[in-house]
Amino acid sequence: MRTEQMDFWSGKFGKEYTLRNTKEHEAWNQQYMDNYGLTRLEMNRKFLGSLRKDLRILEIGCNTGQQLEGLHKQGFRSLHGIELQWHALECTKVRADGIAVLQASGFEIPFKPGAFDLVFTSGVLIHIAPDDLPIIMGEMHRCSSRYIWGFEYYSEKLTEINYRKNANVLWKGDFASIFASAFPDLTIVKKKFYPYISDAECANVDCMYLLDKKA
């Protein structure tokens, strides 16, 4: 399966995005503090702090591995990622030991059903066209034996956002509720809104959520 958005993010614009946004760990974590008033590692603790550190975890769209590196620093050791963009994938390979990555699409995750305890995205579902969400969400559901975790732009309804004068590449929505509606075995066990604290972004809010197949 190949989509317009896949071509956009795996091409020249996607590489420029990666170069512009890749940071060392401390600067990456501080960016969350600047945006929301707490670090990404603090967010992670609120959602994953009670989970076993030996969980098999898969990130869909890991880019340069900054989220996986953060989880590694918090003690998680069975970390895996898939990414479309080759340049980003090469950067991921040098970030931390214990992170296994490969080039693949979230529409065709190359793992068996239930291969992971937790499957997650961070700022990835926002780049999936609404008509294609059932496909990637279905693949995430298939590969997770227990949890689905996410952090995405939030809106009550799916709403397109023009991104740097590009159309049809960015949306915000209530992705936790979309998951729960599509898969009756999923329960939203935690959902928290994070409004931006800067004046420039004060009208925007992001959402972190955790869904459980066995709740």
Secondary structure by P-SEA (a helix, b strand, c coil): cccaaaaaaacaaaaaaaaaccccaaaaaaaaaacccccaaaaaaacccccccccbbbbcccccaaaaaaaaaacccccccccccaaaaaaaaaccccbbbbbbbccccccccccccccccccccccccccaaaaaaaaaaaaccccccccccccccccccccccccccccccaaaaaaaaacccccccbbbbbcccccccccbbbbbbcccccc
